[in-house]
Amino acid sequence: MTFPLVVLAGLAVVGGLLSLPFGDLAFLETWMEPMLGESLHHLSLTGSQQLGFALATVALALVGIGVAYLIYLRHKIPEEAVEPSVLRHAWYVDPLYAAVIEKPGLMLSKFCAYVVDTKVIDGAVNGVAALVRGTGSRLRAVQSGYVRSYALAVAAGAVLILGYVVVRGGS
């Protein structure tokens, strides 16, 4: 988390440097003028006003850094005195997330793992395997290895088909 914050701080410094006054308009204002149009000229400040705002901003930042130093590094001021409970607990987003997303997701994953997977998917696979095994066991008895038995079965099948055609064709 430190590296992204350092990158953002560096970009903020560059942005601040771009808005320093150079001549009539700041470089950033001139650069942004095609996008923002005439509204920039209504917002322009004199050099002394910009300097005053810049000094006030730096002073407030230094006060914030000092207070943070006293609270978090030196532990001179208790955190509870400055930071409300809601902020200390990050707006209670984590418990809300756990209740709304995590617990239902866990229940759904357990249902899928123990019901859908074991009963439906494994049941279908095991059912097909049992069907193939049972069919193979029954058909194994037909395989005797005697050619005469096979020829008799072919002849019986041909007679049955011929009989079916004669009966169907006659009506």
N, C-alpha and C positions, 0 to 999 in steps of 0.2 A: 504494500500500500504506500510505502514511502516513495518509491520511484515515480509512480504516476503523479503524486502530489508535487514532487520536485519539478517534473516536466510542466505541470500546470502553473506552478509559481514562476518558472522561467518564461513561459509564454505570457504570463500576466505582466512581467517586467518588460518584455519586448513590446507588448501592447501599450504599456504606459509610456515607454520611450517614443513610440510612434506618435503619440498624441501631444508631445511637447510642442510648443509654438515655434514655428519657423516662418517668420514673415507675417503675412496677413492671416493665413489660416494654418492650422496644424496639418502636418503631413497626412495623418490618419483621416482628418476631415476632408482633405482634398481627394484622397484616395477613395473614400466612401461617398463622395458627392454624387457620382452617377447613380448610385442606388438609393440614396436618401433625398436627393434633390435639394430644394430650397429650404427645407426644414433645418438644415445645418446652420444657415446664416441667422436664424432666429435664436439658436442656442449658443452662439459664440459669446465668449467672455473676454474681458480685457486681460492683459498679462498679469496685472496685480491681483485680479480676482482668481485667475487660475493658480497663481502662486499661493494665495491664501487658502484655497481649497486643497491644494497639494500638501501644504504644511499641516492643515487640520487633519487630513487623512493620515499622514505619517504619525502625528501625535496620537491619534486614536489607535492606530495599529500598535504603537509602542506601549500604550496603556494596556491594550489587550494582551500583548506578549508578557508584560510585567505581571498582570493578574494571573495569566495561565502559568507562569513560572512559580508564583506563590502558591497556587492551588495544587498543581500536579507534580512539580519537582521538589519544592521545599515543604509541601504539606502544611503550610502556615494557616491556610483557610480550608475548612472541611468542604469537600465536594458537595455535600448535601446542602450547604448554605447557598451555593451559587447555582447548582444544577437541579432543577425539579425532578421528582421521581419519574415523571413521564419521559423526560429526556434521558435520564440515566438508564431507563429500560428501553430506549430506542423506540419510543411511541408504542410500545407493546406490539410491534410488528411480528416478532418471532413467535410469541404464543398464538397470535392470530393465524400466522402461516402454518404453525403446527396443527391447529384445530381445523383449518379450512382445507389445506393442501396435503400436509404430511400424513395425518391419521387416515383420512379417506383413501389416499393413495396406497398406504400400507395395507389397509383392509382389502382394497381391490387387488393388489398384487398377491396377497395371501389367498384370496378367493380364486384367482387365476391359477396359482401354483398348486393348490390342494384340491380344487374342485374341477376346474376346466381341464387342467393338464392331466391329473390322475384319473378322473372319471371319464371325461369326454374323449380327449385325445388318446391317452393310453388305452382306454376302453375300446375305441375304434380299432386301434392297431392290434390289440390283443384279440379282439373279435374276428378280424380278418385272418389273423394267424391261426386261430382255432378252426375257422371255416376251412382254410386250406389244408390244415392238418387232418381234419375229419374227412374231407373229400378225398384226400390222398389215401387215407386208411381204407376207405370203402372201395376206391378204385384199385387198390393194390390186390384185392381178391380177384379182380377180373383178369389181371395179368398172370396167367398160368404158365405161359411159355409153350403151349401146344398150338401148333399152326392149325390143326384141324378145328380146334375150338374157335380160333379167330375167323376161319373161313365160314364156319357155321353161323357165327354172329353176323358176319357181313351178309350172308345169304338170308338170314332171318330179317335183317334190316331192310334188304331189298324187297323181300316179299311184303313186309309191312307197308313200305312206301308205295309199292305197286297196288296193294289192296286199297290203300287210302285214295289213290288217284282213281281207281275204278269206281269206288263207292261215291266219291265226290263228283266225278264226271257223269255218273249215271243219273243223278237226281236233278 
